[in-house]
Amino acid sequence: MGWTLWRGAETKIVMNEAAIDALFVVGAEIGQAADKEVPLRDEDLRLSLRITKSRSKMRAAVNIAYGNRKTPYAVRWHESARIKGKGGKWVTARFRHGRKLRYLADPFNRIAPARVHVEYIRALQRAFNRHAFKRVP
């Protein structure tokens, strides 16, 4: 018999919502892993983690970032062990307790490739069940 009702526009919306949900779940996992690697100069950097959803018609995105006005060194420490300290002198960071450079990129590269696909499938299943998409005989 086939499909008698095409709900393409609604399907695209549901798929985009599922993608955002999946990316947010994976982003939270990446954030938890990054918290274990972020330098411990003080708690400000670790506490500045932000995971935000970005919504648009056909683009799903999640932003994961460290840093705010209290932590202008966040990007510099992610990319290099040398930062300008007080008085304009260059300071070489000495990370301890398993903390390191690339504290966000490394967890992303470890976690995202394996988890995004799995979470997207789960989110799609939840979304389509929630929206009760059924085949019309």
Backbone bond lengths (Angstrom), bond angles and torsions (degrees), N, CA, C in turn:
res aa  C-N    CA-C-N  psi(-1)  N-CA   C-N-CA  omega(-1)  CA-C   N-CA-C  phi
1 M - - - 1.434 - - 1.524 111.00 -
2 G 1.350 117.06 -47.78 1.458 120.02 176.44 1.516 113.40 91.21
3 W 1.296 113.46 -172.12 1.460 120.90 -178.95 1.529 109.46 -82.50
4 T 1.318 115.39 130.22 1.460 119.11 177.60 1.525 111.29 -107.28
5 L 1.316 115.94 -9.45 1.459 119.99 -178.90 1.521 108.24 -138.57
6 W 1.304 116.45 115.89 1.473 120.44 178.53 1.513 107.94 -97.42
7 R 1.327 115.91 123.30 1.463 121.86 -179.45 1.520 109.33 -116.92
8 G 1.328 115.63 51.78 1.463 121.74 -174.55 1.511 114.44 -60.78
9 A 1.317 118.21 -45.97 1.466 120.75 -178.59 1.530 110.74 -62.88
10 E 1.319 116.02 -43.68 1.463 120.12 179.01 1.525 110.90 -66.36
11 T 1.317 116.41 -38.33 1.464 120.68 178.58 1.524 110.84 -61.69
12 K 1.323 116.88 -43.54 1.473 120.38 179.11 1.526 111.21 -61.15
13 I 1.321 116.65 -40.97 1.466 120.62 179.31 1.520 110.36 -63.96
14 V 1.325 116.74 -45.22 1.462 121.46 -179.48 1.529 110.31 -63.57
15 M 1.325 117.26 -40.98 1.465 120.90 179.49 1.529 111.15 -65.72
16 N 1.321 117.42 -38.91 1.465 121.09 178.56 1.527 110.76 -66.60
17 E 1.332 116.90 -42.00 1.461 120.79 176.88 1.524 110.65 -61.41
18 A 1.329 116.53 -41.47 1.465 120.73 178.92 1.525 110.70 -64.03
19 A 1.317 116.92 -39.99 1.468 120.53 178.89 1.526 110.59 -62.97
20 I 1.318 116.99 -43.90 1.465 120.50 179.21 1.524 110.13 -63.49
21 D 1.326 117.17 -44.56 1.464 120.70 178.84 1.526 111.15 -60.44
22 A 1.326 116.95 -44.70 1.466 121.24 -179.86 1.523 110.73 -63.54
23 L 1.329 116.77 -45.08 1.463 119.84 -179.91 1.526 111.35 -64.24
24 F 1.327 117.17 -34.82 1.459 119.96 179.10 1.532 110.63 -67.68
25 V 1.319 117.14 -40.95 1.474 120.80 178.16 1.528 109.90 -61.98
26 V 1.332 116.13 -46.78 1.471 120.03 179.64 1.527 109.99 -66.64
27 G 1.328 117.11 -38.29 1.468 120.45 177.19 1.518 111.87 -59.91
28 A 1.319 117.22 -39.61 1.464 120.89 177.69 1.529 110.84 -64.94
29 E 1.327 117.22 -39.68 1.466 120.57 176.84 1.531 110.69 -63.98
30 I 1.324 116.47 -42.13 1.471 120.52 178.10 1.526 109.53 -63.51
31 G 1.331 117.26 -41.67 1.460 121.11 178.32 1.517 112.64 -61.38
32 Q 1.330 117.05 -40.87 1.467 120.19 177.74 1.525 111.09 -63.58
33 A 1.338 116.45 -42.20 1.467 119.82 178.65 1.526 110.81 -67.63
34 A 1.327 117.08 -39.61 1.466 120.76 -179.70 1.526 111.20 -66.09
35 D 1.328 117.30 -34.21 1.466 120.23 178.02 1.525 112.12 -59.03
36 K 1.314 117.10 -25.91 1.466 121.00 179.51 1.527 112.28 -82.96
37 E 1.345 116.88 -10.37 1.456 120.76 -177.78 1.526 113.49 -116.70
38 V 1.321 117.89 -15.56 1.457 121.28 -176.78 1.532 109.44 -64.41
39 P 1.341 118.32 138.43 1.470 120.49 -178.96 1.523 112.24 -57.87
40 L 1.338 114.97 149.64 1.459 121.03 -175.56 1.524 112.76 -105.57
41 R 1.318 117.73 41.62 1.469 119.13 177.34 1.531 108.79 -53.85
42 D 1.272 114.36 -45.08 1.464 122.59 172.68 1.528 105.73 -159.33
43 E 1.283 117.71 177.40 1.463 120.72 -178.32 1.523 112.88 -75.03
44 D 1.336 118.02 -15.29 1.463 121.06 -175.37 1.518 112.65 -57.03
45 L 1.329 117.21 -43.04 1.462 119.47 -177.88 1.525 111.06 -66.49
46 R 1.315 117.01 -47.60 1.468 119.91 179.80 1.524 110.96 -61.53
47 L 1.310 117.25 -38.69 1.461 121.35 -178.12 1.531 113.06 -76.77
48 S 1.324 117.24 -9.04 1.470 119.78 -178.10 1.532 112.93 -87.41
49 L 1.318 118.19 3.50 1.469 121.27 179.60 1.517 110.56 -59.39
50 R 1.339 115.75 131.51 1.467 122.10 176.56 1.520 108.84 -129.52
51 I 1.306 116.10 132.53 1.461 121.81 173.78 1.517 105.82 -124.95
52 T 1.330 116.20 115.35 1.459 120.37 -175.37 1.516 110.68 -127.70
53 K 1.326 115.07 146.81 1.462 121.56 176.75 1.520 109.05 -88.76
54 S 1.310 115.58 141.34 1.461 121.21 175.99 1.514 107.45 -117.97
55 R 1.313 116.79 118.36 1.462 120.92 -176.53 1.524 110.56 -108.67
56 S 1.310 114.51 134.27 1.457 121.21 170.18 1.519 106.62 -148.74
57 K 1.316 116.81 176.57 1.467 119.42 -174.83 1.523 113.18 -57.25
58 M 1.310 117.37 -52.98 1.468 119.54 -174.14 1.524 113.26 -127.18
59 R 1.313 117.87 21.52 1.454 119.93 -178.86 1.519 109.33 -131.82
60 A 1.303 116.49 122.86 1.459 121.20 177.44 1.526 108.01 -103.49
61 A 1.311 117.07 131.82 1.455 120.94 178.99 1.520 109.98 -150.75
62 V 1.324 114.39 149.24 1.451 121.60 173.57 1.520 106.42 -131.31
63 N 1.306 116.33 131.95 1.465 121.44 178.87 1.520 108.97 -100.91
64 I 1.330 115.52 131.21 1.456 121.87 177.06 1.525 105.79 -121.65
65 A 1.318 117.04 121.69 1.464 118.63 -175.60 1.520 111.26 -150.14
66 Y 1.315 114.72 149.53 1.455 122.76 169.14 1.521 106.96 -110.49
67 G 1.310 115.79 150.94 1.452 120.35 172.62 1.511 113.41 115.26
68 N 1.309 113.71 148.33 1.462 122.92 175.19 1.524 106.71 -161.37
69 R 1.323 117.51 -165.79 1.466 119.77 -179.14 1.517 112.25 -62.61
70 K 1.319 118.08 -29.42 1.467 121.00 -179.68 1.532 112.15 -79.67
71 T 1.326 116.57 -14.84 1.465 120.32 -175.61 1.528 111.83 -129.59
72 P 1.335 117.92 61.87 1.464 119.78 -178.68 1.533 112.74 -66.89
73 Y 1.315 117.32 -14.33 1.463 122.40 -178.95 1.526 112.80 -83.30
74 A 1.330 119.43 -1.96 1.470 122.63 -173.35 1.520 112.36 -57.00
75 V 1.319 118.04 -51.13 1.466 120.97 -178.10 1.518 110.11 -67.23
76 R 1.314 116.38 -43.44 1.467 119.83 -178.42 1.530 110.79 -59.92
77 W 1.329 117.18 -43.90 1.458 119.85 179.53 1.521 111.76 -69.34
78 H 1.295 117.59 -26.90 1.459 119.10 176.83 1.520 110.20 -67.63
79 E 1.326 117.08 -36.34 1.457 122.03 -173.51 1.520 114.36 -97.28
80 S 1.330 118.83 -25.51 1.458 120.88 -173.68 1.518 110.10 -151.23
81 A 1.327 116.17 151.32 1.461 120.72 179.31 1.523 111.80 -85.53
82 R 1.337 117.55 -2.21 1.471 120.51 -179.06 1.530 110.10 -110.18
83 I 1.324 114.94 126.97 1.461 119.71 176.01 1.527 108.46 -134.01
84 K 1.310 115.08 159.98 1.460 119.25 175.16 1.514 108.36 -80.20
85 G 1.309 114.94 123.66 1.447 120.13 179.20 1.514 110.97 -93.22
86 K 1.313 115.63 -164.01 1.461 120.65 178.63 1.525 109.27 -64.34
87 G 1.297 115.76 140.30 1.458 120.36 -179.37 1.517 113.02 80.80
88 G 1.328 118.12 6.82 1.454 121.52 176.97 1.519 115.01 79.43
89 K 1.323 118.16 5.85 1.465 120.78 178.78 1.518 109.85 -81.78
90 W 1.336 115.60 143.64 1.461 120.52 177.12 1.513 109.34 -75.93
91 V 1.291 115.67 133.75 1.463 122.34 -179.37 1.521 108.12 -120.69
92 T 1.315 116.30 133.90 1.459 120.95 175.47 1.521 108.00 -93.79
93 A 1.298 115.40 123.76 1.465 120.17 -178.63 1.522 110.13 -72.18
94 R 1.310 115.11 138.72 1.468 121.48 174.22 1.522 106.64 -118.45
95 F 1.313 115.11 97.78 1.458 119.59 -176.16 1.513 109.96 -80.49
96 R 1.318 115.95 143.37 1.464 121.93 -179.64 1.516 110.05 -126.66
97 H 1.304 115.48 169.39 1.466 123.06 172.43 1.529 112.35 58.25
98 G 1.336 117.70 39.39 1.460 120.92 177.92 1.517 114.61 78.12
99 R 1.323 117.73 8.46 1.462 121.83 179.61 1.520 108.59 -84.36
100 K 1.353 116.86 153.70 1.452 117.91 -173.21 1.518 112.59 -163.55
101 L 1.330 114.82 175.75 1.458 122.03 170.43 1.520 108.73 -68.42
102 R 1.318 116.95 167.93 1.469 122.43 175.87 1.528 110.85 55.74
103 Y 1.321 115.33 37.00 1.464 121.59 -175.09 1.516 113.73 -68.76
104 L 1.328 118.06 -14.16 1.461 120.74 175.93 1.526 111.45 -107.28
105 A 1.321 117.29 -40.03 1.469 121.04 -178.25 1.527 111.85 -66.16
106 D 1.320 116.93 -41.95 1.468 119.26 -178.16 1.531 112.56 -63.35
107 P 1.349 119.70 -49.21 1.467 118.37 175.99 1.535 112.44 -61.02
108 F 1.339 116.70 -37.39 1.464 119.57 177.04 1.519 110.89 -59.14
109 N 1.325 116.97 -48.57 1.469 121.00 -178.39 1.525 112.55 -66.74
110 R 1.332 117.79 -28.59 1.468 121.32 177.41 1.519 112.00 -76.80
111 I 1.328 117.40 -40.76 1.458 121.62 -168.60 1.526 113.59 -96.06
112 A 1.313 117.63 -47.20 1.474 121.24 -171.08 1.523 114.85 -56.73
113 P 1.337 120.03 -46.94 1.471 118.25 -175.76 1.532 113.86 -57.68
114 A 1.308 117.55 -36.25 1.462 120.11 -177.34 1.525 112.81 -87.28
115 R 1.322 118.16 -30.19 1.457 120.64 -170.04 1.526 115.21 -93.91
116 V 1.328 119.30 -30.14 1.462 120.68 -174.42 1.527 111.19 -60.30
117 H 1.304 117.42 -47.15 1.465 121.00 -178.60 1.530 110.94 -60.65
118 V 1.322 116.38 -47.53 1.469 121.19 -178.02 1.531 110.52 -61.85
119 E 1.326 116.83 -46.27 1.463 119.85 -179.34 1.523 112.07 -67.68
120 Y 1.330 117.12 -33.04 1.468 119.68 178.49 1.523 110.51 -65.12
121 I 1.324 117.56 -43.62 1.470 121.43 177.91 1.534 110.05 -60.46
122 R 1.328 116.74 -45.27 1.476 120.40 178.89 1.530 111.12 -62.29
123 A 1.327 116.23 -44.08 1.467 120.15 -179.48 1.528 110.99 -65.20
124 L 1.339 117.50 -38.17 1.467 120.75 176.76 1.523 110.89 -62.57
125 Q 1.322 116.67 -44.29 1.459 120.02 179.21 1.524 111.25 -60.50
126 R 1.334 116.52 -45.17 1.473 119.78 178.58 1.526 110.62 -63.49
127 A 1.327 116.78 -43.82 1.468 120.63 -176.67 1.520 111.73 -65.16
128 F 1.330 117.41 -45.72 1.458 119.58 -178.83 1.525 111.59 -69.47
129 N 1.328 117.90 -32.49 1.464 119.84 174.05 1.518 110.91 -67.60
130 R 1.310 116.25 -40.08 1.466 121.27 -179.82 1.526 111.52 -65.62
131 H 1.331 116.42 -37.41 1.462 120.71 -178.62 1.535 112.53 -90.22
132 A 1.310 116.16 0.60 1.473 122.46 174.89 1.523 112.91 53.35
133 F 1.329 116.38 50.99 1.464 119.78 174.24 1.515 107.25 -77.08
134 K 1.301 116.00 123.68 1.459 120.89 179.55 1.519 108.77 -135.08
135 R 1.310 115.13 150.75 1.447 120.54 178.33 1.532 108.78 -77.97
136 V 1.303 115.86 131.95 1.465 120.72 179.60 1.523 107.24 -90.86
137 P 1.376 118.98 123.60 1.472 119.97 -177.47 1.515 112.31 -69.02
